[in-house]
Amino acid sequence: MMLTLTSERRLTVQTAGIICAVTAILVYLNTLDCGICFDDEPAIKNNKDLLPATSWSQLLWHDFWGQPLDSPTSHKSYRPLCVATFRLNYLLHELQPMGYHLVNVLLHSAVCFLYVQLCGVVFGEAWPALIAGLLFAVHPIHTEAVAGLVGRAELLSAVFYLGTFLSYANAIKHHNNDRLRWLSLASVLSLCSLFSKEQGITVMAVCLIYDFFIANKINLRTSLKLTGERSTHSQSRKKFFQRALAMSAFTLTAIMFRFAITNGGPSKRVFHMYVNPPTALPTPYRQLSWLYLCFVNSWLLLSPSRLLADWRFEAVPVITSVTDPRNLLTLAIFAAVAVLTVYCLRGNGQKQKQKMVLFGLSLLVLPYIPASNFFFPVGFVVAERVLYLPSMGFCFLVGCGVWHALKLNAKRRPVKILLQVVIAYLVAVHSAKTLLRNRDWHSGFSLYTSGLQQNPKSGIFLSNLGTDYAMMKNYSIAEQLFKTATEVAPNYSKGFFHLGKVMFLTNRYKDAEEPLKRAIQLGVVDTSTDKLAETYTFLVNAISKDATRAEEAMEICDEAIALYPYYGKLYAIKGGILLKLNRNNESVPLFEEAIRKNPGLALAHYNLGSALSRLGDKLNAEKAFQRVLLIDPGSSHAKLQLGVLLHDSSEELKLKEAERLLLDVVSAEPRNPEALFYLAELYLRLQQYRKAQETYLRVVQIQTGHKTALYNLGVLYYRFGDYDKAVIALRRALQSDPANADVANLLGLAEERVRLSDAL
């Protein structure tokens, strides 16, 4: 990229925007084959707001993770527009990741184009806009926002953020009705930005700074000199203050609305110490730790060499002393911002360079404030994706500085070439870093592995990597990772939960109790699902495996229900324990309550069907199993139980349905003796004796002592005159049930037939 001072005449801002937009697509093209991982899972895979069964209106009353805003576990992150785009993705291709990633890449490309337009408006030239745009397009700090699907919030908010600024800038240029239309559009777009991500609330402040210092060329010294003046400048200043008052009132109203709909907003959310560690510190160390994060984020923009998907677990150690040398870094970054601000505001403030720097600072600092912990705690320590908007200000300042240096050295060819080479090198290095970092986001496995290389003490990376191994049925490695997580993060409940879960899955129910109880004791560390209630379900199930401890298990279940009365699975599990104890009448109301709490809980419908079947209410039992199959069409258990119920029917259609269901089960599980037995019984009822014989034979080959199958097989052999085989089958049946007179009598008849046959 070789620049000349006259080349801006040949380059338009639109062309520069297209160059940056295409560059953005090229550097993020390798994210299209990435999966759904980390925070994407609760936001997309486990978010019921994406499902067609959920009303679109629910998006207005739920947070980003699908939790009701009035729920105590809600994150209070109100981003309905972003969730709506996820839902549209789901309607088109459900959970196929490529479509989601494609939208993210296209949004980033659109942001780059609009960002260059913003730079063009402020700079008034194309080349500095191109420099800033290229740096923004390839900056590695954006990989989390683009490659991570939850970064859609930042991308969408940025589109509306830039649209707001450009609309506002157009409003300044126009008069009367045209101005009102542009201001109205800017207002609507600012709301869209806010409802995509909280940082969107700062856009009007950026617009007003541009209006005040750049568009109207007002400075602090003369800003109040409005009375008694009749000049054109005085009139433009009056109009500015009118716009400022209107936009400030609009923004304040938007803030009040957001706080009202989120029941107090993030200020009411209490975060666990592992989510935001400084919250557990006393004053002034809490504030010092939060202020130090300003330096950490600034350094990430300057040198994005160490990137992490999660910055907790000592990735940034908290400050516990006023003599900690890191406090000097905090002072340094605030001093730098203060010096630049004073430099911009001193004198009459008319110099072009001063105004550019001030605008860049506003675009850097203002979007960061909502994520800074200055006014309320946020749900993270450092999150690279929240730097997406602030990085616009950073890249703007770099572009401004480079362009100013190029102009100063217009006649010093070696210096000019050196500056061009440095920028080209920076763009190339950042592009390479971004391309490499994108591959870390290919899957959860690669993301957690790369994260542990940067922070081996990360309890969340250890737990999540262990979960991936558990999903691959590699329980030994998973268990070791979970144990390591509990050692390096002894107060992190998620590690104990997963350790107990993997012990449960490997049938070590007694061993699972201790880590599950520890997880409950520590409390929940999760933003999107109620893991503590889920922990109770595993603990109750583990205890109930010991039949002598059924009452103890139900007492713990009652304790959990008192804490989480809305969690339907707890009612279903207690009902399941009663079902095992043959207390069928008592179990039915619990299953019905579980279904009321969670209509899509297949376990509750299944167990309700089992209980009703035992109580002789076959019609309602059939309906219950049919509901299971509507929820989970592939459920072999439900197909089997429904097939068993229907195989006794006198209706031909129901018998045909029973055959279809049982054949489905046998097709999926060829060695399922129960399914084969009832299929054979069905064939017997349908008088398809050869099929019944073949199916009974398959049963006894799998379950050699199945007395009923052996007896019926003997009967069929006898019926078809195959007395030798009848004798063999009936003798085996008699071994399994020596007191059965029917078997003994038929065996006697079969043996007599064999003797007669031998005599002849």
C-alpha positions in Angstrom: 0.0 0.0 0.0 2.0 3.0 -1.3 0.3 6.4 -0.5 0.8 9.7 -2.2 -0.5 13.1 -1.0 -2.3 13.5 -4.3 -3.8 10.1 -4.5 -6.8 11.0 -2.5 -8.1 12.7 -5.6 -8.3 9.4 -7.3 -9.8 7.4 -4.4 -13.3 7.9 -3.2 -14.6 7.1 0.3 -17.0 4.6 -1.3 -14.2 2.7 -3.0 -12.2 2.7 0.2 -15.2 1.3 2.0 -15.6 -1.5 -0.6 -11.9 -2.4 -0.2 -12.2 -2.7 3.5 -15.4 -4.6 3.3 -13.9 -7.2 0.9 -10.8 -7.4 3.1 -13.0 -8.2 6.1 -14.6 -11.0 4.2 -11.3 -12.5 3.1 -9.8 -12.6 6.6 -12.9 -14.1 8.1 -13.7 -16.6 5.3 -12.1 -19.4 7.3 -14.7 -19.0 10.1 -17.5 -20.4 7.9 -16.7 -24.0 8.9 -16.6 -23.2 12.6 -19.1 -24.8 14.9 -21.3 -23.6 17.7 -19.2 -23.5 20.9 -18.7 -21.9 24.3 -21.2 -19.0 24.9 -22.8 -19.8 21.6 -24.4 -23.0 23.1 -26.6 -21.3 25.7 -27.3 -18.4 23.4 -28.3 -20.6 20.4 -28.4 -24.3 21.0 -30.2 -24.1 24.4 -32.2 -20.9 23.8 -35.9 -21.7 23.5 -36.6 -18.3 22.1 -35.2 -19.5 18.8 -37.8 -22.3 18.5 -41.0 -21.8 16.4 -43.1 -22.9 19.3 -42.0 -19.8 21.2 -44.0 -16.6 20.5 -42.0 -13.8 18.8 -43.4 -11.5 21.5 -41.5 -13.4 24.2 -38.3 -12.0 22.8 -39.4 -8.6 24.3 -39.6 -10.1 27.8 -36.6 -12.4 27.8 -32.9 -11.7 28.1 -30.2 -12.6 25.5 -29.9 -16.1 26.9 -33.7 -16.9 26.8 -34.3 -16.3 30.5 -37.3 -14.2 31.6 -36.1 -10.8 32.6 -37.7 -11.0 36.0 -36.0 -14.3 36.8 -33.3 -14.2 39.5 -30.9 -16.0 37.1 -31.4 -13.5 34.3 -28.3 -11.8 33.1 -30.4 -8.6 32.3 -28.8 -8.4 28.9 -31.7 -7.1 26.8 -30.9 -7.7 23.1 -34.1 -8.7 21.4 -33.0 -7.6 17.9 -30.0 -9.8 18.0 -32.0 -12.8 19.3 -34.4 -12.1 16.4 -31.6 -12.6 13.9 -30.7 -15.9 15.5 -34.3 -17.0 15.3 -34.3 -16.1 11.6 -31.2 -18.2 11.1 -32.9 -21.1 13.0 -36.0 -20.8 10.8 -33.9 -21.1 7.7 -31.5 -23.9 8.7 -32.0 -24.7 12.3 -28.6 -25.4 14.0 -26.4 -25.7 11.0 -23.5 -23.4 12.0 -22.5 -22.1 8.6 -25.5 -19.9 8.1 -24.9 -18.2 11.5 -21.2 -17.6 10.7 -22.0 -16.3 7.2 -24.3 -13.7 8.7 -21.6 -12.6 11.2 -19.0 -12.3 8.4 -21.3 -10.2 6.2 -22.2 -8.0 9.2 -18.6 -7.4 9.9 -18.1 -6.5 6.3 -21.0 -4.1 6.4 -19.6 -2.5 9.5 -16.2 -2.0 7.8 -17.9 -0.3 4.9 -20.0 2.0 7.1 -17.0 2.7 9.4 -15.0 4.0 6.4 -18.0 6.2 5.5 -17.9 7.6 9.1 -14.1 8.2 8.8 -14.7 9.9 5.4 -17.3 12.3 7.0 -15.0 13.2 9.8 -11.6 13.3 8.0 -13.0 14.7 4.8 -10.5 12.6 2.9 -10.5 9.0 1.6 -6.9 7.8 2.4 -6.9 8.3 6.2 -10.4 6.6 6.1 -8.8 3.7 4.2 -6.0 3.3 6.7 -8.3 3.3 9.7 -10.7 1.0 7.8 -8.1 -1.6 6.9 -6.8 -1.7 10.5 -10.3 -2.1 11.8 -11.2 -4.9 9.2 -8.2 -7.1 10.2 -7.6 -6.3 13.9 -7.3 -9.6 15.8 -9.3 -8.3 18.7 -12.4 -8.8 16.6 -12.1 -12.6 16.2 -14.3 -13.2 19.2 -17.0 -10.9 17.9 -16.9 -12.3 14.4 -15.9 -16.0 14.9 -18.0 -16.3 18.1 -21.7 -16.3 17.2 -22.7 -14.3 20.4 -20.5 -11.5 18.9 -23.5 -11.0 16.6 -24.7 -8.5 19.3 -21.7 -6.3 18.8 -21.8 -6.6 15.0 -25.5 -5.7 14.7 -25.2 -2.9 17.3 -22.2 -1.5 15.3 -24.2 -1.5 12.1 -27.0 0.6 13.7 -24.4 2.6 15.6 -22.7 3.7 12.5 -26.0 4.2 10.7 -27.1 6.5 13.5 -24.0 8.6 13.2 -24.3 8.9 9.4 -28.0 9.8 9.6 -27.2 12.4 12.3 -24.4 13.8 10.1 -26.8 14.1 7.2 -29.3 15.9 9.5 -26.8 18.6 10.2 -26.4 19.3 6.5 -30.1 19.6 5.8 -32.8 22.0 6.9 -36.4 21.8 8.1 -38.3 18.7 7.1 -35.3 16.9 5.7 -33.4 17.5 8.9 -36.3 16.2 11.0 -36.5 13.0 8.8 -32.7 12.4 9.2 -32.9 13.0 13.0 -35.9 10.7 13.3 -34.0 8.0 11.4 -31.0 8.6 13.7 -33.2 8.2 16.7 -34.7 4.9 15.5 -31.3 3.5 14.6 -29.9 4.4 18.0 -32.7 2.4 19.6 -31.9 -0.5 17.3 -28.3 -0.3 18.4 -29.3 -0.2 22.0 -31.6 -3.2 21.6 -28.8 -5.1 19.9 -26.2 -4.4 22.6 -26.0 -2.1 25.6 -23.1 -0.1 24.3 -25.4 1.4 21.6 -26.7 3.9 24.2 -23.5 5.9 23.8 -23.9 6.7 20.1 -25.8 10.0 20.6 -22.9 11.3 22.8 -20.5 10.6 20.0 -22.9 12.3 17.5 -23.1 15.4 19.7 -19.3 15.7 20.1 -19.0 15.6 16.3 -21.8 18.2 16.0 -20.3 20.4 18.6 -16.6 20.4 17.8 -16.4 19.5 14.1 -19.6 20.2 12.3 -20.3 23.5 14.1 -16.7 24.3 15.0 -17.7 25.4 18.5 -15.2 25.5 21.3 -15.7 25.5 25.0 -14.7 29.2 25.5 -17.4 30.5 23.1 -20.0 27.8 23.4 -22.2 29.9 25.8 -22.0 33.2 23.8 -25.5 32.9 22.3 -27.4 36.0 23.6 -27.0 39.2 21.7 -25.5 37.6 18.7 -27.1 37.5 15.3 -24.4 35.9 13.2 -24.8 32.8 11.2 -22.5 31.0 13.7 -24.7 32.0 16.5 -27.8 30.6 14.8 -26.0 27.3 14.0 -25.0 27.0 17.6 -28.6 27.6 18.8 -29.7 24.8 16.5 -27.0 22.6 17.8 -28.2 23.1 21.4 -31.8 22.4 20.3 -30.6 19.2 18.7 -28.6 18.3 21.7 -31.5 18.9 24.0 -33.8 16.8 21.9 -31.4 13.9 21.5 -30.4 14.0 25.1 -34.0 13.8 26.2 -34.6 10.9 23.7 -31.5 9.0 25.0 -32.6 9.5 28.6 -36.0 8.1 27.8 -34.4 5.1 26.1 -32.3 4.5 29.2 -35.3 4.7 31.5 -37.2 2.4 29.3 -34.4 -0.2 29.3 -34.0 0.0 33.1 -37.8 -0.4 33.5 -38.2 -3.4 31.2 -35.2 -5.2 32.8 -36.4 -4.4 36.4 -33.5 -2.2 37.3 -31.1 -3.4 34.6 -27.6 -4.8 35.3 -27.4 -2.7 38.5 -29.7 -5.3 40.1 -27.7 -8.3 38.9 -25.3 -9.9 41.5 -22.4 -11.8 39.9 -20.5 -14.6 41.4 -16.9 -14.0 42.3 -15.7 -16.2 39.4 -17.8 -14.2 36.9 -16.3 -10.8 38.1 -13.6 -11.5 40.8 -13.2 -7.8 41.9 -16.8 -7.8 43.1 -15.6 -9.9 46.1 -12.9 -7.4 47.1 -13.4 -4.5 49.6 -12.9 -0.9 48.7 -10.5 0.4 47.4 -9.1 -2.8 45.9 -12.3 -3.5 44.0 -12.1 -0.1 42.3 -8.4 -0.4 41.7 -8.9 -3.8 40.0 -11.6 -2.5 37.7 -9.6 0.6 36.8 -6.6 -1.6 35.9 -8.8 -3.3 33.4 -8.8 -0.1 31.4 -5.1 -0.6 30.8 -5.5 -4.3 30.0 -8.1 -3.5 27.4 -6.0 -0.7 26.0 -3.0 -3.0 25.7 -5.2 -5.6 23.9 -5.9 -2.9 21.2 -2.2 -2.0 21.0 -0.8 -5.5 21.1 -3.3 -8.3 20.6 -0.8 -11.1 21.1 -2.5 -12.8 24.0 -6.2 -13.6 23.2 -8.6 -15.6 25.4 -12.2 -16.5 25.1 -12.5 -16.2 28.9 -10.3 -13.9 31.1 -11.3 -15.2 34.5 -9.4 -17.5 36.8 -6.3 -15.4 37.4 -5.9 -14.5 33.7 -5.9 -10.9 35.2 -5.0 -11.2 38.9 -7.0 -8.8 41.1 -5.2 -5.9 42.8 -5.0 -6.3 46.6 -2.5 -3.6 47.5 -2.2 0.1 46.8 1.5 -0.5 46.2 0.9 -2.9 43.4 3.0 -1.6 40.5 0.1 -2.2 38.1 -1.6 0.8 39.6 1.1 2.8 37.8 0.0 1.4 34.5 -3.6 2.5 35.4 -2.3 6.0 36.1 -0.4 6.0 32.9 -3.4 5.2 30.7 -5.6 7.7 32.4 -2.9 10.3 32.3 -2.5 9.7 28.5 -6.3 10.2 27.9 -6.3 13.3 30.1 -3.3 14.8 28.3 -4.9 14.2 24.9 -8.2 15.6 26.1 -6.5 18.8 27.4 -4.5 19.1 24.2 -7.7 18.9 22.2 -9.6 21.4 24.3 -6.9 24.0 24.9 -6.9 27.3 22.9 -9.8 28.0 20.6 -10.1 24.4 19.6 -10.3 25.2 15.9 -7.3 23.2 14.7 -8.2 20.2 12.5 -5.8 17.8 14.2 -7.2 18.6 17.7 -10.8 18.0 16.5 -9.8 14.7 14.9 -8.1 13.5 18.1 -11.0 14.5 20.3 -13.5 12.7 18.1 -11.3 9.6 18.1 -11.0 9.7 21.8 -14.8 9.9 22.2 -15.3 6.9 19.8 -12.7 5.0 21.9 -13.8 5.9 25.4 -17.6 6.3 25.3 -18.6 2.9 24.0 -16.3 1.3 26.6 -18.0 2.9 29.5 -21.0 0.6 29.8 -18.6 -2.4 30.0 -16.2 -0.7 32.4 -17.8 -1.5 35.8 -17.7 2.2 36.5 -21.5 2.5 37.1 -22.4 -1.2 37.7 -20.7 -4.6 37.7 -20.8 -6.5 34.4 -20.7 -10.3 33.8 -17.1 -10.6 32.9 -13.5 -9.5 33.7 -12.3 -8.8 30.2 -14.4 -9.6 27.0 -12.6 -9.0 23.8 -15.9 -8.7 21.9 -16.9 -5.6 23.8 -13.8 -3.8 22.4 -15.4 -4.1 18.9 -16.9 -0.6 19.1 -14.1 1.1 21.1 -11.6 -0.3 18.5 -13.2 2.0 16.0 -11.9 5.0 18.0 -8.5 3.3 18.3 -8.1 2.7 14.6 -9.4 6.2 13.9 -6.6 7.7 16.1 -4.0 5.5 14.4 -5.3 6.5 10.9 -5.3 10.2 12.0 -1.7 10.0 13.3 -0.4 8.2 10.3 -2.0 10.5 7.9 -0.8 13.6 9.8 2.7 12.1 9.8 2.5 11.5 6.1 1.5 15.0 5.4 4.3 16.4 7.6 6.8 14.3 5.7 5.4 14.8 2.3 8.8 15.9 0.9 10.8 13.4 2.9 10.5 10.4 0.7 12.4 7.9 2.9 10.3 8.8 6.0 7.1 8.6 3.9 8.0 5.2 2.5 8.9 3.9 6.0 5.5 4.9 7.3 3.8 3.2 4.5 5.8 0.1 5.0 5.0 0.1 8.7 1.2 0.4 8.0 1.4 -2.3 5.4 3.3 -4.6 7.7 0.9 -3.9 10.6 -2.1 -4.8 8.3 -0.3 -8.0 7.1 0.7 -9.1 10.6 -2.8 -8.5 12.0 -4.4 -10.3 9.1 -2.2 -13.4 9.7 -2.9 -13.3 13.4 -6.6 -13.1 12.8 -6.6 -16.0 10.3 -4.7 -18.1 12.9 -6.9 -17.1 15.8 -10.0 -17.9 13.7 -9.0 -21.6 13.7 -9.0 -21.6 17.5 -12.8 -20.9 17.2 -13.3 -23.9 14.9 -14.7 -26.0 17.7 -15.0 -25.9 21.5 -12.2 -28.5 21.7 -9.8 -26.2 19.8 -10.9 -23.1 21.7 -10.5 -24.6 25.2 -7.2 -26.3 24.3 -5.8 -22.9 23.0 -7.2 -21.2 26.1 -5.4 -23.6 28.5 -2.1 -22.9 26.7 -2.6 -19.3 27.7 -4.1 -19.9 31.2 -3.6 -23.4 32.6 -5.6 -22.4 35.7 -8.8 -21.7 33.9 -11.5 -23.7 35.6 -14.0 -23.0 32.8 -11.7 -24.2 30.0 -10.8 -27.4 32.0 -14.5 -28.0 32.7 -15.6 -27.4 29.1 -12.8 -29.5 27.6 -13.8 -32.3 30.0 -17.4 -32.0 28.9 -16.2 -32.4 25.3 -14.3 -35.6 26.2 -17.4 -36.8 28.1 -19.6 -36.3 25.0 -17.0 -38.5 23.2 -17.5 -41.1 25.9 -13.9 -40.7 27.0 -14.8 -40.6 30.6 -11.4 -41.2 32.1 -9.8 -38.1 30.5 -13.0 -36.1 31.2 -12.9 -37.1 34.9 -9.2 -36.1 35.2 -9.9 -32.7 33.7 -12.8 -32.1 36.0 -10.6 -33.1 39.0 -8.0 -30.7 37.9 -10.6 -28.0 37.6 -11.7 -28.6 41.2 -8.1 -28.4 42.3 -7.1 -25.1 40.6 -10.6 -23.5 41.2 -11.8 -25.1 44.5 -14.7 -22.6 44.8 -15.9 -23.1 41.2 -19.1 -25.1 41.3 -19.1 -26.1 37.6 -16.1 -28.3 38.0 -17.7 -30.2 40.9 -21.0 -30.5 39.0 -19.3 -32.1 36.0 -17.1 -34.4 38.1 -20.2 -35.7 39.9 -22.1 -36.0 36.6 -19.3 -38.1 34.9 -19.2 -40.4 38.0 -23.0 -40.8 37.7 -22.7 -41.6 34.0 -20.1 -44.3 34.8 -22.5 -45.9 37.4 -20.4 -44.7 40.4 -23.4 -43.3 42.2 -22.0 -43.2 45.7 -18.8 -41.5 44.5 -20.9 -38.9 42.6 -22.7 -37.7 45.7 -19.8 -35.8 47.3 -18.9 -33.5 44.3 -22.6 -32.9 43.6 -23.2 -31.9 47.2 -20.1 -29.6 47.0 -21.4 -28.0 43.8 -24.8 -27.3 45.5 -22.9 -25.9 48.5 -20.9 -23.5 46.3 -23.8 -22.3 44.3 -24.4 -21.6 40.7 -21.9 -20.1 38.3 -23.9 -19.9 35.1 -25.6 -17.2 33.1 -28.1 -19.0 31.0 -29.4 -22.2 32.6 -30.2 -23.2 36.1 -27.3 -25.6 36.8 -28.0 -25.7 40.5 -31.4 -27.2 39.9 -29.9 -29.6 37.4 -27.2 -30.5 40.0 -30.0 -31.5 42.4 -31.5 -33.8 39.8 -28.3 -35.7 39.5 -27.9 -35.9 43.3 -31.4 -37.2 43.8 -31.0 -39.8 41.0 -27.7 -40.9 42.5 -29.1 -41.4 46.0 -32.3 -43.1 44.7 -30.2 -45.8 43.0 -30.0 -47.3 46.5 -33.6 -48.5 47.1 -33.1 -48.2 50.9 -32.5 -44.5 50.5 -35.6 -43.6 48.6 -37.1 -41.5 51.4 -33.8 -39.6 51.7 -33.7 -38.9 48.0 -37.3 -37.6 48.1 -36.5 -35.3 51.0 -33.6 -33.7 49.0 -35.9 -33.4 46.0 -38.5 -31.6 48.2 -35.7 -29.2 49.3 -34.8 -28.5 45.7 -38.5 -28.0 44.7 -38.8 -25.4 47.5 -35.9 -23.5 46.0 -36.8 -24.0 42.3 -40.6 -24.5 42.2 -40.5 -23.8 38.4 -38.1 -26.5 37.5 -40.4 -29.3 36.2 -37.7 -32.0 36.1 -37.6 -32.1 39.9 -41.2 -33.1 40.1 -40.7 -35.7 37.4 -37.8 -37.2 39.3 -39.7 -37.4 42.6 -42.6 -39.0 40.7 -40.1 -41.5 39.2 -38.9 -42.6 42.7 -42.6 -43.2 43.8 -43.1 -45.1 40.6 -40.2 -47.4 41.5 -41.8 -48.0 44.9 -45.1 -48.9 43.1 -46.8 -45.8 44.7 -48.4 -45.1 41.3 -51.4 -43.0 42.5 -49.0 -40.7 44.4 -46.7 -40.3 41.3 -49.4 -39.2 38.9 -50.0 -35.7 40.3 -46.2 -35.1 40.3 -45.8 -36.0 36.7 -48.8 -33.7 35.8 -47.2 -30.8 37.8 -43.9 -31.4 36.0 -45.8 -31.2 32.6 -47.5 -27.9 33.7 -44.1 -26.5 34.6 -42.4 -27.8 31.5 -44.8 -29.1 28.7 -41.8 -30.2 26.6 -40.4 -32.5 29.3 -40.5 -35.9 27.6 -39.4 -37.7 30.9 -42.6 -36.5 32.7 -44.9 -37.6 29.8 -43.2 -41.0 29.6 -43.4 -41.7 33.4 -47.0 -40.5 33.4 -47.8 -43.0 30.7 -46.1 -45.7 32.7 -48.0 -44.9 35.9 -51.3 -44.7 34.1 -50.6 -48.0 32.4 -50.0 -49.6 35.7 -53.3 -48.1 37.0 -55.2 -49.6 34.1 -55.9 -46.2 32.4 -54.7 -47.4 29.0 -56.4 -44.7 27.0 -54.6 -41.8 28.8 -51.4 -43.8 29.0 -51.5 -44.1 25.1 -51.9 -40.3 24.9 -49.0 -39.8 27.2 -46.7 -41.9 25.1 -47.9 -40.3 22.0 -47.0 -36.9 23.4 -43.5 -38.2 24.1 -43.1 -39.1 20.4 -44.3 -35.6 19.4 -41.5 -34.2 21.6 -38.9 -36.8 20.7 -39.9 -38.8 17.6 -37.0 -41.1 17.9 -37.7 -42.3 21.5 -37.4 -46.1 21.4 -38.7 -46.4 25.0 -41.9 -44.5 24.1 -42.4 -46.5 20.9 -41.9 -49.8 22.9 -44.4 -48.9 25.6 -47.0 -47.6 23.2 -46.5 -50.7 21.0 -47.0 -52.9 24.1 -50.2 -51.0 25.0 -51.6 -51.2 21.4 -50.7 -54.8 20.8 -53.6 -55.9 23.1 -56.1 -53.8 21.2 -59.0 -55.3 19.3 -58.9 -52.5 16.7 -57.1 -53.4 13.5 -55.7 -49.9 13.0 -54.1 -50.0 16.5 -52.7 -53.4 15.9 -51.0 -52.2 12.7 -49.7 -49.1 14.5 -48.3 -51.4 17.2 -46.5 -53.5 14.6 -45.0 -50.4 13.0 -43.8 -49.1 16.4 -42.3 -52.4 17.5 -40.6 -52.9 14.2 -39.1 -49.4 14.5 -37.6 -50.4 17.9 -36.3 -53.7 16.6 -34.7 -52.0 13.6 -32.9 -49.5 15.9 -32.2 -52.2 18.6 -32.0 -55.6 16.9 -31.2 -57.4 20.2 -33.9 -55.8 22.3 -35.6 -58.9 23.8 -38.7 -57.0 25.1 -39.5 -55.5 21.8 -39.0 -58.8 20.0 -41.2 -60.6 22.5 -44.1 -58.2 22.1 -43.7 -58.2 18.4 -43.9 -62.0 18.5 -47.0 -61.8 20.7 -48.6 -59.4 18.2 -47.9 -61.8 15.3 -49.6 -64.5 17.4 -52.7 -62.4 17.9 -52.7 -61.6 14.1 -52.4 -65.4 13.5 -49.2 -64.8 11.5 -47.7 -68.0 13.1 -44.6 -68.3 11.0 -43.5 -64.7 11.8 -44.3 -65.3 15.4 -42.2 -68.5 15.5 -39.2 -66.7 13.9 -39.5 -63.8 16.3 -39.8 -66.0 19.4 -36.7 -67.8 18.2 -34.8 -64.5 18.1 -36.0 -63.8 21.7 -34.7 -67.0 23.1 -31.4 -66.7 21.3 -30.8 -63.4 23.1 -32.5 -64.3 26.4 -32.0 -68.1 26.7 -34.2 -68.5 29.8 -37.3 -66.6 28.7 -39.9 -69.1 29.8 -42.9 -67.6 28.0 -41.1 -67.2 24.7 -39.8 -70.8 25.0 -43.3 -72.1 25.8 -44.9 -70.3 22.9 -42.1 -71.4 20.6 -42.7 -75.0 21.7 -46.5 -74.6 21.0 -45.8 -73.3 17.5 -43.3 -76.1 16.8 -45.9 -78.6 18.0 -48.6 -76.9 15.8 -46.4 -77.2 12.7 -45.5 -80.9 13.6 -41.9 -80.1 14.3 -42.0 -82.3 17.5 -38.2 -82.6 18.0 -37.8 -78.8 18.2 -40.9 -78.6 20.3 -39.4 -81.0 22.9 -36.2 -79.0 23.0 -38.0 -75.7 23.5 -40.4 -77.0 26.1 -37.7 -78.7 28.1 -35.8 -75.4 28.3 -39.1 -73.7 29.3 -39.6 -76.3 32.0 -36.1 -75.7 33.4 -37.0 -72.1 33.7 -40.4 -72.8 35.3 -40.4 -76.4 36.8 -43.8 -76.0 38.4 -45.7 -75.0 35.3 -48.2 -77.8 34.6 -49.1 -76.5 31.1 -45.5 -76.7 30.0 -45.1 -80.2 31.5 -48.3 -81.5 29.9 -47.4 -80.2 26.4 -43.9 -81.5 26.8 -45.4 -85.0 27.5 -47.5 -84.8 24.4 -44.6 -83.7 22.3 -42.3 -86.5 23.6 -45.1 -89.0 22.9 -45.3 -87.7 19.3 -41.6 -88.1 19.0 -41.7 -91.7 20.3 -44.5 -92.6 17.9 -42.6 -91.1 15.0 -39.5 -93.1 15.9 -41.5 -96.3 16.2 -42.9 -95.8 12.7 
